[in-house]
């Protein structure tokens, strides 16, 4: 919808302003997913700190990844590796040992 309107924009006369809406919506889903992964990993690490856990064990998620890829919802586009990376980084920073199995 925004792209259709932008097609009629002449260069100059505020073209950047008219295209601003298009650029704001660009990569919206990937930014949303990245933000949610940050939140979920932070909540997990905060929970571990609250419970005074020294070790966090993540089970193999291959089955769930396969199920998520079959679904039509946004979860098929979520990167489980990116979530693991965020958890690993935050666990190391908090001094929690992470075991991925």
NUMAR-410849 format. One record per residue (C-alpha): residue in one letter; chain; x, y, z. Coordinates in Angstrom, 1 decimal. Layout:
['a', 'A', [X, Y, Z]];
...
***
This chain:
['x', 'A', [0.0, 0.0, 0.0]];
['x', 'A', [2.8, 2.4, 0.9]];
['x', 'A', [4.9, 1.3, -2.0]];
['x', 'A', [2.0, 1.9, -4.4]];
['x', 'A', [1.8, 5.6, -3.3]];
['x', 'A', [5.6, 6.0, -3.4]];
['x', 'A', [5.6, 5.0, -7.1]];
['x', 'A', [4.0, 8.3, -8.0]];
['x', 'A', [6.4, 10.4, -6.0]];
['x', 'A', [8.4, 12.8, -8.2]];
['x', 'A', [12.0, 13.3, -7.2]];
['x', 'A', [12.4, 16.5, -5.3]];
['x', 'A', [9.5, 18.3, -3.7]];
['x', 'A', [9.7, 16.3, -0.5]];
['x', 'A', [10.4, 12.8, -1.9]];
['x', 'A', [12.4, 11.8, 1.2]];
['x', 'A', [9.5, 12.8, 3.4]];
['x', 'A', [7.0, 10.9, 1.3]];
['x', 'A', [9.2, 7.8, 1.3]];
['x', 'A', [9.8, 7.9, 5.1]];
['x', 'A', [6.8, 5.7, 5.8]];
['x', 'A', [8.1, 3.1, 3.5]];
['x', 'A', [11.5, 3.0, 5.3]];
['x', 'A', [9.9, 2.8, 8.7]];
['x', 'A', [8.0, -0.4, 7.8]];
['x', 'A', [11.1, -2.0, 6.2]];
['x', 'A', [12.3, -5.1, 8.1]];
['x', 'A', [9.5, -4.5, 10.7]];
['x', 'A', [9.0, -8.3, 11.4]];
['x', 'A', [12.7, -9.0, 11.8]];
['x', 'A', [13.2, -6.1, 14.2]];
['x', 'A', [10.1, -7.2, 16.2]];
['x', 'A', [11.5, -10.8, 16.4]];
['x', 'A', [15.0, -9.6, 17.5]];
['x', 'A', [13.4, -7.3, 20.1]];
['x', 'A', [11.3, -10.2, 21.5]];
['x', 'A', [14.3, -12.5, 21.6]];
['x', 'A', [16.1, -9.9, 23.7]];
['x', 'A', [13.2, -9.7, 26.1]];
['x', 'A', [12.8, -13.5, 26.4]];
['x', 'A', [16.5, -14.1, 26.9]];
['x', 'A', [16.7, -11.3, 29.5]];
['x', 'A', [13.6, -12.7, 31.4]];
['x', 'A', [15.2, -16.2, 31.5]];
['x', 'A', [18.5, -14.9, 32.8]];
['x', 'A', [16.8, -12.7, 35.3]];
['x', 'A', [14.8, -15.8, 36.5]];
['x', 'A', [18.0, -17.8, 36.9]];
['x', 'A', [19.6, -14.9, 38.9]];
['x', 'A', [16.5, -14.7, 41.1]];
['x', 'A', [16.6, -18.4, 41.8]];
['x', 'A', [20.4, -18.3, 42.3]];
['x', 'A', [20.9, -20.9, 39.6]];
['x', 'A', [24.6, -21.4, 38.7]];
['x', 'A', [23.9, -23.6, 35.7]];
['x', 'A', [21.3, -23.3, 32.9]];
['x', 'A', [20.7, -26.4, 30.7]];
['x', 'A', [19.0, -25.9, 27.3]];
['x', 'A', [17.6, -29.1, 25.7]];
['x', 'A', [18.0, -29.8, 22.0]];
['x', 'A', [15.2, -27.9, 20.2]];
['x', 'A', [15.3, -29.7, 16.8]];
['x', 'A', [11.7, -31.1, 17.2]];
['x', 'A', [10.3, -27.7, 18.0]];
['x', 'A', [12.2, -26.0, 15.2]];
['x', 'A', [10.6, -28.5, 12.8]];
['x', 'A', [7.1, -27.9, 14.1]];
['x', 'A', [7.6, -24.1, 14.0]];
['x', 'A', [8.7, -24.3, 10.3]];
['x', 'A', [5.4, -26.0, 9.4]];
['x', 'A', [3.2, -23.4, 11.0]];
['x', 'A', [2.0, -20.3, 9.1]];
['x', 'A', [2.5, -18.0, 12.1]];
['x', 'A', [5.4, -15.7, 12.7]];
['x', 'A', [7.3, -18.3, 14.8]];
['x', 'A', [8.6, -20.0, 11.6]];
['x', 'A', [10.7, -16.9, 11.1]];
['x', 'A', [12.2, -16.9, 14.6]];
['x', 'A', [15.8, -17.8, 14.8]];
['x', 'A', [16.4, -20.3, 17.6]];
['x', 'A', [20.1, -20.0, 17.0]];
['x', 'A', [19.9, -16.2, 17.6]];
['x', 'A', [17.9, -16.9, 20.8]];
['x', 'A', [20.6, -19.3, 22.0]];
['x', 'A', [23.3, -16.7, 21.2]];
['x', 'A', [21.5, -14.1, 23.2]];
['x', 'A', [21.0, -16.4, 26.2]];
['x', 'A', [24.7, -17.5, 26.0]];
['x', 'A', [25.9, -13.9, 26.0]];
['x', 'A', [23.7, -12.9, 28.9]];
['x', 'A', [24.5, -16.0, 30.9]];
['x', 'A', [28.2, -15.4, 30.5]];
['x', 'A', [27.8, -11.8, 31.6]];
['x', 'A', [25.8, -12.9, 34.7]];
['x', 'A', [28.2, -15.7, 35.5]];
['x', 'A', [25.8, -18.6, 34.8]];
['x', 'A', [27.2, -21.7, 33.2]];
['x', 'A', [25.3, -22.7, 30.1]];
['x', 'A', [25.0, -26.3, 28.9]];
['x', 'A', [23.4, -26.9, 25.5]];
['x', 'A', [22.4, -30.5, 25.1]];
***
